[in-house]
Amino acid sequence: MSKLYVVGIGPGEYELMTIKAARVLEQCDVIIGYTVYVDLVKEHFPGKEFMTTPMRQETARCKMAFDEASKGKDVAMICSGDAGVYGMSGLIYELSPEYEDVEIEVVNGVTAAIGGGAVLGAPLMHDFAVISLSDLLTPMDKIKNRLQKAGEGDFCICLYNPSSKKRGDYLEKACDILLQSKSPETVCGIVQNIGREGQNMELMTLKELRDTKVDMFTTVFIGNEQTKIIRGKMVTPRGYNTKQ
């Protein structure tokens, strides 16, 4: 039986890819993915057959992977970060009943919340929520409701897809919702281009974050009421120090 691997390649830097993910890509015949993600791995896996589709052709891309696997090839469908966090593993399984001859294995990766968290310090040491601000697949009313509930619960929050050319004010609107339950002085941080050329981090308050310009390659971190800055890093204590 041929095999289709759904592989999270991490934030982008080869060194942040898991050892297993690298081994799987090395053994596969075909590597398929969104053009930007394929470009990130091409140089490390010479001699492989690469196939791509543009953004918003996720279903076509998954069917392409199944079709190649059905020919007897070992295929890797790659995703940035982790394949199961806003990645392709869910869609692959949804389409899989049409391809019963293809075995599926998901290979986990380092999602932006983890990669960016390491750059900022330790922002996610306690309970946290990950919310995408993209309303392409999720109604905005539902996104707003999730933001409100996460803020009221004093979760640390990691925001994916915080802005784009068509959604330039989405982060501002998200901050307005969170400011209803969180202090304006809540410690926040952003990381741009995690694990890629141009990586950059900034720390700020929630009030300052509201007016900060970001893009689709930025991951946003919003602390809880205990989050603080220590040695220039964003730290959310879990409480170990108070129990000793």
Phi, psi and chi 1 to 4 in degrees:
 res  aa     phi    psi   chi1   chi2   chi3   chi4
   1 MET       -  131.8  178.8  178.5  -73.8      -
   2 SER   -72.0  165.0   56.8      -      -      -
   3 LYS  -131.8  138.0 -163.0  157.1 -173.5  178.6
   4 LEU  -115.6  116.2  170.9   55.4      -      -
   5 TYR   -96.8  136.8  -63.9   89.9      -      -
   6 VAL  -108.3  110.8 -164.3      -      -      -
   7 VAL  -116.1  123.3 -177.5      -      -      -
   8 GLY   -83.8  121.2      -      -      -      -
   9 ILE   -95.3    6.0   62.8  170.0      -      -
  10 GLY    82.2 -170.1      -      -      -      -
  11 PRO   -66.7  -22.8  -19.6   32.1      -      -
  12 GLY   148.3  -37.9      -      -      -      -
  13 GLU   -73.7  133.8 -174.2  178.8   19.3      -
  14 TYR   -56.3  -38.7  179.5   72.9      -      -
  15 GLU   -66.4  -17.5  -74.4   74.0   14.4      -
  16 LEU   -94.5    1.3  -67.9 -179.8      -      -
  17 MET   -79.3  140.7 -172.2 -176.3  -60.5      -
  18 THR   -67.4  155.1   66.4      -      -      -
  19 ILE   -59.7  -41.5  -65.9  173.0      -      -
  20 LYS   -63.6  -42.2 -177.7  172.7 -177.8  178.1
  21 ALA   -60.1  -43.6      -      -      -      -
  22 ALA   -63.6  -40.8      -      -      -      -
  23 ARG   -65.3  -40.1  -73.3  175.7  176.9  168.0
  24 VAL   -64.2  -44.7  165.9      -      -      -
  25 LEU   -63.9  -32.6  -65.3 -175.9      -      -
  26 GLU   -67.7  -33.0 -171.6   60.5   49.8      -
  27 GLN   -92.3  -14.6   74.6 -176.8   45.0      -
  28 CYS   -76.2  153.4  -79.0      -      -      -
  29 ASP   -82.9  -37.8  -56.3  -58.7      -      -
  30 VAL  -129.4  137.1 -175.0      -      -      -
  31 ILE  -119.0  123.4  -62.5  174.6      -      -
  32 ILE  -122.4  142.6  -62.3  175.3      -      -
  33 GLY   179.8  178.0      -      -      -      -
  34 TYR   -61.0  140.4  169.6   45.2      -      -
  35 THR   -49.1  -45.9  -52.2      -      -      -
  36 VAL   -60.7  -40.4  172.4      -      -      -
  37 TYR   -73.0  -37.3  -55.7  150.1      -      -
  38 VAL   -62.9  -39.6  167.2      -      -      -
  39 ASP   -61.8  -27.8  -72.8  -17.2      -      -
  40 LEU   -71.8  -26.1  -70.4  172.0      -      -
  41 VAL  -110.2  -13.7  -56.6      -      -      -
  42 LYS   -50.5  -47.9 -104.6 -174.7  176.9 -179.9
  43 GLU   -65.7  -22.2   65.0  175.6  -60.3      -
  44 HIS   -89.5  -11.4  -58.5  -69.1      -      -
  45 PHE  -132.9   64.3  -57.9   96.2      -      -
  46 PRO   -65.2  148.9   25.0  -34.7      -      -
  47 GLY    88.9   -7.0      -      -      -      -
  48 LYS   -82.7  156.3  -61.0  -63.2  178.5 -177.8
  49 GLU   -86.6  125.0 -179.1 -178.6   -3.5      -
  50 PHE  -112.5  138.0  -66.9   94.9      -      -
  51 MET  -134.0  139.5  -56.8  176.8   71.1      -
  52 THR  -135.2  161.2   66.2      -      -      -
  53 THR  -138.2  157.1   67.1      -      -      -
  54 PRO   -71.0  174.8  -14.5   29.4      -      -
  55 MET   -60.6  150.0 -172.6 -179.9  -72.0      -
  56 ARG    71.7   18.7  -60.9 -167.3 -169.9 -178.5
  57 GLN  -120.8   43.1  -67.3 -170.2   18.6      -
  58 GLU   -63.3  -43.0  -70.9   80.8    5.9      -
  59 THR   -65.1  -43.7  -60.5      -      -      -
  60 ALA   -61.2  -38.5      -      -      -      -
  61 ARG   -65.9  -42.4 -167.7 -177.0  -46.3  147.3
  62 CYS   -66.4  -41.2  -70.7      -      -      -
  63 LYS   -65.3  -35.7  -71.5 -176.1  175.8 -179.4
  64 MET   -59.7  -42.9  178.9 -169.5  -63.4      -
  65 ALA   -64.4  -43.7      -      -      -      -
  66 PHE   -62.9  -42.3  -86.5  116.4      -      -
  67 ASP   -61.5  -41.2  -70.6  -18.7      -      -
  68 GLU   -68.3  -39.3  -68.6  -59.4  -52.1      -
  69 ALA   -66.4  -33.6      -      -      -      -
  70 SER   -66.1  -17.8  -65.1      -      -      -
  71 LYS   -83.3    1.5  -62.4  174.4 -175.5  177.8
  72 GLY    96.6    8.4      -      -      -      -
  73 LYS   -92.5  152.0  -58.1  176.3 -177.7  178.0
  74 ASP   -87.6  124.3  -77.7  -22.9      -      -
  75 VAL  -122.5  141.3  177.4      -      -      -
  76 ALA  -116.1  120.4      -      -      -      -
  77 MET   -93.8  114.4  161.9   66.8   73.8      -
  78 ILE   -98.7  148.1   62.3  171.5      -      -
  79 CYS  -135.7  149.9  -42.7      -      -      -
  80 SER   -71.7  155.4   67.8      -      -      -
  81 GLY    64.8 -125.8      -      -      -      -
  82 ASP  -109.9  137.2 -179.4   84.4      -      -
  83 ALA   -64.1  -21.6      -      -      -      -
  84 GLY   -99.9    3.1      -      -      -      -
  85 VAL  -117.0   98.4 -178.8      -      -      -
  86 TYR    57.3   26.6  -54.9  114.3      -      -
  87 GLY  -105.5 -155.2      -      -      -      -
  88 MET  -101.0   -6.8  -69.3  -70.4   98.3      -
  89 SER   -63.2  -37.7   58.3      -      -      -
  90 GLY   -63.3  -46.6      -      -      -      -
  91 LEU   -65.9  -37.7 -179.0   55.3      -      -
  92 ILE   -57.5  -46.3  -74.4  -71.4      -      -
  93 TYR   -67.7  -34.9  -83.6  111.0      -      -
  94 GLU   -62.5  -36.4  -72.4 -179.1   61.6      -
  95 LEU   -86.8  -13.0  -63.2  172.3      -      -
  96 SER   -61.7  -28.6   64.8      -      -      -
  97 PRO   -58.3  -21.7  -29.3   38.4      -      -
  98 GLU   -81.1   -8.6  -58.9  175.9   32.1      -
  99 TYR  -133.9   62.8  -57.5   90.1      -      -
 100 GLU   -68.1  -14.0  -65.3 -177.0   -4.7      -
 101 ASP   -84.0   -3.8   59.8  -35.5      -      -
 102 VAL  -108.4  124.7  176.7      -      -      -
 103 GLU   -82.5  143.8 -176.7 -178.8   -7.2      -
 104 ILE  -119.1  137.7  -58.8  169.0      -      -
 105 GLU  -138.6  129.4 -179.5  177.8  -20.6      -
 106 VAL   -95.2  129.9  176.8      -      -      -
 107 VAL  -112.7  114.7 -179.9      -      -      -
 108 ASN   -71.1  158.4   60.7  -72.4      -      -
 109 GLY  -138.1 -174.2      -      -      -      -
 110 VAL   -95.7  109.2  178.5      -      -      -
 111 THR   -76.2  163.4 -172.0      -      -      -
 112 ALA   -60.8  -31.5      -      -      -      -
 113 ALA   -61.6  -37.6      -      -      -      -
 114 ILE   -79.7  -46.7  -53.9  -55.6      -      -
 115 GLY   -63.5  -45.4      -      -      -      -
 116 GLY   -69.3  -34.9      -      -      -      -
 117 GLY   -60.9  -38.5      -      -      -      -
 118 ALA   -65.8  -36.4      -      -      -      -
 119 VAL   -65.8  -41.1  175.4      -      -      -
 120 LEU   -76.6  -25.1  -76.2  173.5      -      -
 121 GLY   132.4  -96.6      -      -      -      -
 122 ALA  -149.9   60.5      -      -      -      -
 123 PRO   -78.1  -16.4   29.6  -35.8      -      -
 124 LEU  -116.5   37.3  -55.8  179.1      -      -
 125 MET   -72.8  -16.0  -77.4  -67.2  -65.9      -
 126 HIS  -122.7 -173.6 -145.5  -58.0      -      -
 127 ASP   -53.6  137.5  -60.3  -26.3      -      -
 128 PHE  -146.7  160.4   66.0   93.0      -      -
 129 ALA  -121.4  141.4      -      -      -      -
 130 VAL  -110.0  123.5  177.2      -      -      -
 131 ILE  -132.1  130.1  -58.8  173.4      -      -
 132 SER   -91.6  134.9  170.6      -      -      -
 133 LEU   -89.1    0.9  -65.1 -170.5      -      -
 134 SER   -73.6  126.2  172.9      -      -      -
 135 ASP  -103.8   22.0   58.2   -7.9      -      -
 136 LEU   -67.0  -36.3  -68.6  175.2      -      -
 137 LEU  -119.3   -9.0  -59.1  174.1      -      -
 138 THR  -126.4  128.9  -54.2      -      -      -
 139 PRO   -58.6  140.1  -21.6   32.4      -      -
 140 MET   -60.4  -34.3 -179.3   48.6   65.4      -
 141 ASP   -60.6  -37.1  -74.8  -14.2      -      -
 142 LYS   -70.5  -39.5 -177.7  166.3  -72.0 -170.9
 143 ILE   -61.5  -45.5  -65.8  171.7      -      -
 144 LYS   -61.9  -40.6  -70.4  179.3  178.0  178.3
 145 ASN   -64.6  -41.1 -176.2   56.6      -      -
 146 ARG   -65.6  -40.6  -70.6  171.2  176.4  169.6
 147 LEU   -60.9  -44.8  -73.7  165.9      -      -
 148 GLN   -61.3  -47.0 -179.8 -178.2  -12.4      -
 149 LYS   -66.4  -40.1  -59.2  -56.0 -176.9 -172.9
 150 ALA   -66.0  -37.3      -      -      -      -
 151 GLY   -66.8  -44.4      -      -      -      -
 152 GLU   -64.4  -30.4  -68.7  172.5   -7.6      -
 153 GLY   -83.2    1.0      -      -      -      -
 154 ASP    57.0   35.3 -165.8   34.4      -      -
 155 PHE   -72.3  146.6  -78.1   87.3      -      -
 156 CYS   -67.4  145.4  -66.7      -      -      -
 157 ILE  -130.2  134.3  -59.0  170.0      -      -
 158 CYS  -114.2  122.6 -177.0      -      -      -
 159 LEU  -104.1  124.7  -61.4  179.4      -      -
 160 TYR   -98.5  156.6  -76.1   32.5      -      -
 161 ASN    49.0   54.7  -53.3  -48.6      -      -
 162 PRO   -74.8  -16.7   29.7  -36.9      -      -
 163 SER  -164.8  158.3 -177.0      -      -      -
 164 SER  -156.6  180.0   68.9      -      -      -
 165 LYS   -60.2  -36.8  -69.0 -179.7  180.0  179.3
 166 LYS   -87.9  -12.3  -65.8 -177.9  179.2  179.0
 167 ARG  -126.3   47.5  -60.0 -177.9  -68.2  106.1
 168 GLY   -64.0  -22.2      -      -      -      -
 169 ASP  -109.7   12.5   62.0  -13.8      -      -
 170 TYR   -67.9  -38.0  -82.3   28.6      -      -
 171 LEU   -66.1  -40.3  178.6   58.0      -      -
 172 GLU   -59.0  -44.8  178.2 -176.7  -28.7      -
 173 LYS   -66.2  -37.9  -68.4  178.5  177.5  178.3
 174 ALA   -64.2  -42.4      -      -      -      -
 175 CYS   -64.2  -37.8  -71.3      -      -      -
 176 ASP   -60.5  -39.7  -76.4  -20.6      -      -
 177 ILE   -66.1  -45.4  -67.6  171.6      -      -
 178 LEU   -69.1  -29.8  -65.3  172.8      -      -
 179 LEU   -68.0  -13.3  -77.4  164.9      -      -
 180 GLN   -71.3  -23.7  -64.3  173.4   17.4      -
 181 SER  -126.5  -16.0   54.3      -      -      -
 182 LYS  -109.8  151.1  -73.5 -179.5  174.4  -73.6
 183 SER   -67.1  143.2  165.6      -      -      -
 184 PRO   -59.1  -22.2  -22.0   32.6      -      -
 185 GLU   -90.8    5.5  -59.4  -54.3  -50.2      -
 186 THR   -52.9  131.9  -60.2      -      -      -
 187 VAL   -71.1  130.7  175.6      -      -      -
 188 CYS  -133.1  164.1  -61.4      -      -      -
 189 GLY  -152.0  154.6      -      -      -      -
 190 ILE  -129.4  148.5   62.9  171.8      -      -
 191 VAL  -130.7  126.3 -173.1      -      -      -
 192 GLN  -105.0  141.2  -62.2  166.1  -47.0      -
 193 ASN    52.7   54.9  -60.0  -52.7      -      -
 194 ILE   -57.5  124.8  -58.0  167.3      -      -
 195 GLY    68.2   19.1      -      -      -      -
 196 ARG  -133.2  171.8  -54.5  180.0 -166.7 -179.7
 197 GLU   -59.5  135.0 -176.7  177.9   -7.0      -
 198 GLY    89.8   11.5      -      -      -      -
 199 GLN   -56.1  135.1  176.6  177.7  -71.6      -
 200 ASN  -151.8  142.9  179.4   60.4      -      -
 201 MET  -127.4  150.5   62.7  155.4  -81.2      -
 202 GLU  -142.1  145.2  -66.6 -178.8   50.7      -
 203 LEU  -110.6  147.8  -62.5  177.2      -      -
 204 MET  -166.0  174.2   62.0 -162.4   71.1      -
 205 THR   -88.2  166.6   65.2      -      -      -
 206 LEU   -62.4  -37.6  179.6   55.8      -      -
 207 LYS   -61.1  -41.2 -178.7 -179.8  179.0 -179.6
 208 GLU   -72.1  -35.3  -68.0  168.4  -25.2      -
 209 LEU   -59.8  -36.5  176.0   65.3      -      -
 210 ARG   -53.6  -34.2 -177.7 -171.7 -178.5  -83.2
 211 ASP  -106.2   17.6  -60.7  -43.1      -      -
 212 THR   -93.4  135.1  -61.5      -      -      -
 213 LYS   -87.3  127.9  -61.7  -59.7  179.8 -175.4
 214 VAL  -131.6  176.0  -62.9      -      -      -
 215 ASP  -137.2 -172.2   57.3   23.5      -      -
 216 MET   -69.6  -14.9  -72.8  -69.8  -74.4      -
 217 PHE   -98.1   15.9  -62.1  103.3      -      -
 218 THR  -110.2  136.6  -55.7      -      -      -
 219 THR  -112.2  133.2  -54.2      -      -      -
 220 VAL  -109.4  135.6  176.0      -      -      -
 221 PHE  -121.7  128.3  -65.6   76.4      -      -
 222 ILE  -121.7  123.1  -61.7  160.7      -      -
 223 GLY   -77.7  175.9      -      -      -      -
 224 ASN   -99.5 -170.2   66.0   17.8      -      -
 225 GLU   -71.7  -14.7   61.2 -177.1   17.4      -
 226 GLN   -94.1  -11.6  -80.2   83.8   38.8      -
 227 THR   -62.5  138.0  -56.4      -      -      -
 228 LYS  -141.6  172.8   60.2 -173.9   71.8  176.4
 229 ILE  -104.5  124.0  -63.3  175.7      -      -
 230 ILE  -128.6  122.1  -58.1  175.8      -      -
 231 ARG    52.4   40.0  -62.1 -178.0   64.2  176.1
 232 GLY    76.4   14.7      -      -      -      -
 233 LYS  -123.7  156.7  -63.5  -68.8 -174.8  175.0
 234 MET   -90.1  118.9 -178.7  177.3  177.5      -
 235 VAL  -129.0  128.8  178.9      -      -      -
 236 THR  -110.7  105.1  -59.8      -      -      -
 237 PRO   -63.1  143.0  -19.3   32.0      -      -
 238 ARG   -94.7  -18.4 -167.8  177.6  178.8 -163.8
 239 GLY   113.8    2.1      -      -      -      -
 240 TYR   -54.7  -42.9  -63.5  116.7      -      -
 241 ASN   -65.2  -28.1 -158.1   33.8      -      -
 242 THR   -85.5  -11.1   61.6      -      -      -
 243 LYS   -95.7   -6.0  -64.4  -63.3 -177.7 -177.9
 244 GLN   -93.5      -  -63.9  176.9   -5.7      -
